[in-house]
């Protein structure tokens, strides 16, 4: 360890605002991690399934069913790497999971059987949960305990960027270079990212002489304190902790509604008369709106607090659901609805992470996050059986939207019941 890492130096007096050069490196790298995980584990499925079906003569519907178990492994990965990050820190988890993901992607481009397709997605979701869910959230908490709202808002822009950029990019690469060569290129990108992460990322700002929030007025912890701290929030204690369950259930329910709206947005638009290309274009517009939308929620988080910002979020999506139910094909109203969908899409992932930081603080964030994220992902996936039930029983997505309004109302009460102050360790 270098002298600058072991003995923090005074930050320059001019670095009192903003995130600082080192802080921006953490944010930019987090954008990449969110982007890569969302692209490979979610958005890219739009291209992967038809591409492999065409190459190997497989049925697209069958491939989609084989993707589903990957979601379960994402939950397992969050739990496993959430525990590992407490022991080893985000830098270690980032390096290991990026290297492992490079190997998985390389394998992905060379599969020849259906069972390999299923296993690849399970392994991919497992490892990418480490660098795509657990590590960047922990980094933002460690580096920006007070500015977490805006830091997360910028970092989580990687998610909508994946929808807007990764899908056409991987489609072009598959067409131009072929599946095997394209995955080889991405495997190299992941290995380079692992090296860059190892060289650039630091678990805490104190390791390179910086201050939390890039603010010299903030108290810095000693490296010994950071490295030796053991959170009193054990798994057993957290399973009995009211706020852990309220955050997982409340924000998980908000996440469920968000996913439920987005994944069936194109079918909803086509059902009211829009041609498929236009419906897809509207989805792209929503993805692009999510980028400034994230900044809006980050600003509200900083100004009003995470709890109040989340209440506004839930109320906005109730309005969005009403607009979707009453949608008749009016161009202006459709555009307004799409903008609302996009703004909401840009908020949920930073709000849930920020709320864990609000309640448990810089020191105990990782302990709580390892349980909150897996449980909230499980709740998020309930949107699919809800939509399936609504379509089977009532043959319309409007029925699902009515159910989601009820879910949103329940979520608002859970959010209200959550404490808005820190009960974890503070300096």
C-alpha positions in Angstrom: 0.0 0.0 0.0 1.4 3.4 -0.9 1.9 6.2 1.5 -1.0 8.1 0.2 -3.2 5.1 0.8 -2.1 4.4 4.3 -1.8 8.0 5.5 -4.6 10.3 4.2 -3.5 13.7 3.3 -5.4 17.0 3.5 -7.8 17.5 0.6 -7.2 20.7 -1.3 -9.2 23.6 0.0 -10.8 24.1 -3.4 -12.4 20.7 -3.4 -15.3 21.6 -1.2 -18.1 21.1 -3.7 -19.0 18.5 -6.2 -17.8 14.9 -6.1 -14.1 15.5 -6.7 -11.9 13.8 -9.3 -11.6 10.5 -7.4 -15.3 10.6 -6.6 -16.2 11.0 -10.2 -14.0 8.0 -11.1 -16.2 5.9 -8.7 -19.4 7.3 -10.2 -18.3 6.7 -13.8 -17.1 3.2 -13.1 -20.4 2.5 -11.4 -22.3 3.7 -14.5 -20.4 1.1 -16.5 -21.2 -1.6 -14.0 -24.9 -0.9 -14.0 -24.8 -0.6 -17.8 -23.1 -3.9 -18.2 -25.3 -5.8 -15.8 -28.5 -4.4 -17.2 -27.4 -5.0 -20.8 -26.3 -8.6 -20.4 -28.9 -9.8 -17.8 -32.0 -8.0 -19.0 -32.1 -5.8 -22.1 -29.9 -7.9 -24.2 -32.4 -10.8 -24.0 -34.3 -9.0 -26.7 -31.4 -9.8 -29.1 -29.9 -13.0 -27.5 -33.0 -15.2 -27.9 -33.8 -14.5 -31.5 -30.1 -14.6 -32.5 -29.5 -18.0 -30.9 -32.8 -19.3 -32.2 -31.8 -18.4 -35.7 -28.3 -19.8 -35.3 -29.2 -23.1 -33.8 -32.8 -23.6 -34.9 -34.2 -23.3 -31.4 -37.6 -22.0 -30.4 -37.6 -18.5 -29.1 -40.4 -19.3 -26.5 -38.3 -22.1 -25.2 -35.3 -19.9 -24.8 -37.3 -17.3 -22.9 -38.4 -20.0 -20.4 -34.7 -21.0 -19.9 -33.8 -17.4 -19.1 -36.2 -17.3 -16.1 -34.1 -19.2 -13.6 -31.4 -16.6 -14.0 -33.5 -14.2 -11.9 -33.4 -16.7 -9.0 -29.6 -16.8 -9.3 -29.5 -13.0 -9.2 -31.1 -13.2 -5.8 -28.6 -15.8 -4.7 -25.7 -13.7 -6.1 -26.9 -10.6 -4.2 -27.0 -12.5 -0.9 -23.6 -14.2 -1.5 -21.7 -11.1 -2.7 -23.5 -8.9 -0.1 -21.9 -11.1 2.5 -18.5 -11.2 0.7 -18.4 -7.4 0.4 -18.6 -7.0 4.1 -15.4 -9.1 4.5 -13.5 -8.0 1.4 -14.9 -4.7 0.2 -16.4 -3.6 -3.2 -13.0 -3.4 -5.0 -12.4 -7.1 -4.4 -15.9 -8.1 -5.4 -15.7 -6.0 -8.5 -12.5 -7.5 -9.7 -13.5 -11.1 -9.1 -17.0 -10.8 -10.6 -15.8 -9.0 -13.7 -13.2 -11.6 -14.4 -15.7 -14.4 -13.8 -18.3 -12.7 -16.0 -15.7 -12.4 -18.8 -15.3 -16.2 -18.8 -19.1 -16.7 -18.8 -19.6 -14.3 -21.7 -16.8 -16.1 -23.7 -18.6 -19.4 -23.0 -22.0 -17.8 -24.0 -20.8 -17.2 -27.5 -19.9 -20.8 -28.0 -22.8 -22.7 -26.6 -24.3 -25.5 -28.7 -27.0 -26.9 -26.4 -30.1 -25.7 -24.6 -28.9 -26.7 -21.2 -25.8 -24.5 -21.7 -28.1 -21.6 -22.6 -29.9 -22.0 -19.3 -26.8 -22.5 -17.2 -25.0 -19.5 -18.8 -27.8 -17.2 -17.8 -27.9 -18.6 -14.2 -24.1 -18.2 -13.8 -24.2 -14.8 -15.5 -26.9 -13.5 -13.2 -25.0 -14.8 -10.2 -21.7 -13.1 -10.9 -23.1 -9.9 -12.4 -25.2 -9.4 -9.3 -21.9 -8.8 -7.5 -20.7 -5.9 -9.7 -24.1 -4.8 -11.0 -26.1 -4.6 -7.8 -24.1 -4.9 -4.6 -20.7 -3.2 -5.4 -21.8 0.1 -7.0 -24.4 0.8 -4.3 -21.8 0.1 -1.6 -19.3 2.4 -3.3 -21.8 5.3 -3.5 -22.7 4.8 0.1 -19.0 4.8 1.3 -17.9 7.7 -0.8 -21.0 9.9 -0.6 -22.9 9.3 2.7 -24.6 12.8 2.4 -24.6 13.3 -1.3 -25.8 9.8 -2.1 -29.0 11.0 -3.8 -27.3 12.8 -6.6 -24.3 10.3 -6.8 -26.7 7.4 -7.2 -28.9 9.3 -9.7 -25.9 9.7 -12.0 -24.5 6.2 -11.4 -27.8 4.5 -12.1 -28.1 6.2 -15.4 -26.3 3.0 -16.6 -29.6 1.2 -16.4 -31.6 3.3 -19.0 -28.4 3.7 -21.0 -28.4 -0.1 -21.4 -31.9 0.0 -22.8 -31.1 2.8 -25.2 -27.6 1.9 -26.3 -26.7 -1.8 -25.4 -29.6 -3.3 -27.4 -28.8 -1.7 -30.8 -25.0 -2.1 -30.1 -25.1 -5.8 -29.5 -27.6 -6.3 -32.4 -25.1 -4.6 -34.7 -22.2 -6.6 -33.3 -23.9 -9.9 -33.7 -24.8 -9.0 -37.3 -21.4 -7.6 -38.2 -19.0 -9.9 -36.3 -21.1 -12.9 -35.4 -22.0 -14.2 -31.9 -18.7 -15.8 -31.0 -16.5 -12.9 -32.1 -18.8 -10.4 -30.4 -18.8 -12.2 -27.1 -15.0 -12.4 -27.3 -14.8 -8.7 -27.7 -17.0 -8.2 -24.7 -15.0 -10.7 -22.7 -11.9 -8.6 -23.3 -13.8 -5.4 -22.3 -14.7 -7.1 -19.0 -11.2 -8.1 -18.4 -9.9 -4.6 -19.1 -12.7 -3.3 -16.8 -11.5 -5.7 -14.0 -8.0 -4.3 -14.3 -9.2 -0.7 -14.4 -11.4 -1.4 -11.4 -8.5 -2.9 -9.4 -6.3 0.1 -10.2 -8.9 2.9 -9.8 -11.6 1.8 -7.3 -11.0 2.2 -3.6 -13.5 1.0 -1.0 -13.4 4.3 0.9 -12.2 7.8 0.1 -9.9 7.8 3.2 -7.7 5.2 1.4 -6.4 7.8 -1.0 -6.5 10.8 1.2 -10.0 12.1 0.3 -12.9 13.0 2.4 -16.5 11.5 2.4 -18.6 13.7 0.1 -15.4 15.4 -1.0 -16.0 17.8 1.9 -13.0 18.6 4.2 -15.6 19.5 6.9 -16.7 15.9 7.1 -15.1 13.6 9.6 -12.7 11.0 8.2 -12.5 7.6 9.7 -9.1 5.9 10.3 -8.2 3.1 8.0 -7.9 0.8 11.0 -11.5 1.6 12.0 -12.9 1.1 8.5 -11.0 -2.2 8.0 -11.9 -3.7 11.4 -15.4 -2.5 11.9 -17.9 -5.3 12.5 -21.6 -4.3 12.1 -23.9 -5.3 14.9 -26.6 -5.8 12.3 -26.1 -9.5 11.9 -28.4 -11.6 9.6 -30.3 -12.8 12.7 -30.8 -9.3 13.9 -31.8 -7.9 10.5 -34.4 -10.7 10.0 -36.1 -9.3 13.2 -35.5 -5.7 12.1 -38.7 -3.8 11.3 -37.1 -1.2 9.0 -35.2 -3.9 6.9 -38.6 -5.5 6.1 -40.3 -2.2 5.5 -37.6 -1.1 3.0 -37.5 -4.5 1.2 -41.3 -4.7 1.0 -42.1 -1.1 0.4 -39.5 -0.2 -2.1 -39.7 -3.7 -3.6 -43.4 -3.1 -4.2 -42.6 0.2 -6.0 -40.0 -1.6 -8.0 -42.6 -4.3 -8.9 -44.9 -1.7 -10.3 -42.1 -0.1 -12.3 -41.1 -3.3 -13.9 -44.7 -4.4 -14.5 -45.4 -1.2 -16.4 -42.2 -1.3 -18.5 -42.1 -4.9 -19.5 -45.6 -4.8 -21.0 -45.5 -1.2 -22.3 -45.2 -2.2 -26.0 -48.1 -4.7 -25.9 -50.2 -2.1 -24.1 -49.5 0.5 -26.8 -50.2 -2.0 -29.7 -53.4 -3.0 -28.0 -54.8 0.6 -28.4 -53.8 0.9 -32.0 -50.2 1.9 -32.3 -48.1 -0.1 -34.9 -45.2 -2.1 -33.4 -42.4 0.1 -34.6 -44.0 3.1 -33.1 -44.6 1.3 -29.8 -41.0 0.3 -29.7 -40.0 3.9 -30.4 -42.1 5.0 -27.4 -40.2 2.5 -25.2 -36.9 4.0 -26.4 -38.2 7.5 -25.5 -39.1 6.2 -22.0 -35.6 4.8 -21.6 -34.1 8.1 -22.6 -36.4 10.0 -20.2 -35.1 7.8 -17.4 -31.7 9.5 -17.5 -33.0 13.1 -16.6 -35.6 11.3 -14.5 -32.9 9.8 -12.3 -31.4 13.3 -11.8 -34.9 14.6 -10.7 -35.2 11.9 -8.1 -31.7 12.5 -6.9 -32.4 16.2 -6.5 -35.6 15.5 -4.6 -33.7 13.0 -2.5 -31.1 15.6 -1.6 -33.7 18.4 -1.0 -36.5 16.5 0.8 -35.0 13.3 2.0 -35.3 9.8 0.5 -38.5 9.0 2.3 -40.4 12.0 1.0 -38.9 11.6 -2.5 -40.1 8.0 -2.4 -43.6 9.0 -1.4 -43.7 11.4 -4.4 -42.5 8.6 -6.6 -45.3 6.3 -5.5 -47.9 9.0 -6.0 -46.5 9.8 -9.5 -46.8 6.1 -10.6 -50.4 5.9 -9.4 -51.1 8.8 -11.8 -49.1 7.0 -14.5 -51.2 3.9 -14.0 -54.4 5.9 -14.3 -53.1 7.4 -17.6 -52.3 3.9 -18.9 -55.8 2.6 -18.0 -57.5 5.6 -19.6 -55.2 5.6 -22.7 -57.2 5.7 -26.0 -54.5 6.5 -28.5 -54.4 10.2 -28.2 -50.9 11.2 -29.3 -50.4 14.0 -26.8 -51.7 11.9 -23.8 -49.6 8.9 -24.9 -46.5 11.1 -25.0 -47.2 12.5 -21.5 -47.7 8.9 -20.2 -44.4 7.8 -21.8 -42.5 10.6 -20.2 -44.0 9.7 -16.8 -43.1 6.1 -17.3 -39.5 7.1 -18.1 -39.1 9.5 -15.2 -40.2 6.8 -12.9 -37.9 4.2 -14.5 -35.0 6.4 -13.6 -35.7 6.6 -9.9 -36.4 3.3 -8.2 -32.9 1.8 -8.1 -31.3 4.8 -6.6 -34.1 5.4 -4.2 -34.0 1.9 -2.7 -30.2 2.1 -2.3 -30.4 5.6 -0.9 -33.0 4.5 1.7 -30.8 1.7 3.0 -28.0 4.3 3.4 -30.4 6.8 5.1 -31.5 4.2 7.7 -28.3 2.2 8.3 -25.6 4.8 7.5 -22.2 4.5 6.0 -20.9 1.8 8.4 -23.9 -0.6 8.5 -25.1 -0.1 4.9 -23.5 -3.3 3.6 -24.9 -5.4 6.4 -28.5 -4.3 5.6 -28.1 -4.1 1.8 -27.2 -7.8 1.6 -30.7 -8.7 2.7 -32.8 -5.8 1.4 -31.8 -6.2 -2.3 -32.4 -10.0 -2.5 -35.8 -9.7 -0.8 -36.8 -6.7 -2.9 -35.9 -8.5 -6.1 -38.1 -11.4 -5.1 -41.0 -8.9 -4.5 -40.2 -7.2 -7.8 -40.7 -10.5 -9.7 -44.2 -10.8 -8.4 -45.3 -8.4 -11.2 -45.2 -11.3 -13.6 -47.7 -13.6 -11.9 -49.9 -10.6 -11.3 -49.9 -9.7 -15.0 -50.4 -13.3 -15.9 -53.4 -13.6 -13.6 -54.9 -10.4 -14.9 -54.6 -11.4 -18.5 -55.9 -14.9 -17.9 -58.9 -13.7 -15.8 -59.8 -10.4 -17.4 -58.0 -10.5 -20.8 -56.7 -6.9 -20.4 -53.6 -5.2 -19.0 -55.9 -2.6 -17.5 -56.8 -5.1 -14.8 -53.2 -5.5 -14.0 -52.8 -1.8 -13.7 -55.7 -1.6 -11.3 -54.0 -4.3 -9.1 -50.7 -2.3 -9.4 -52.5 0.8 -8.1 -53.5 -1.2 -5.0 -49.9 -2.4 -4.7 -48.7 1.2 -4.9 -51.0 2.3 -2.2 -49.8 -0.5 0.1 -46.2 0.5 -0.7 -46.9 4.1 0.3 -48.1 3.0 3.7 -44.9 0.9 4.1 -42.8 3.9 3.1 -44.6 6.0 5.6 -43.9 3.4 8.3 -40.2 3.4 7.7 -38.0 5.6 9.8 -36.3 8.5 8.0 -33.2 8.8 10.2 -30.1 6.8 10.7 -29.9 4.2 13.3 -26.6 2.7 12.3 -23.2 3.8 13.5 -22.2 7.4 12.8 -19.0 9.3 13.6 
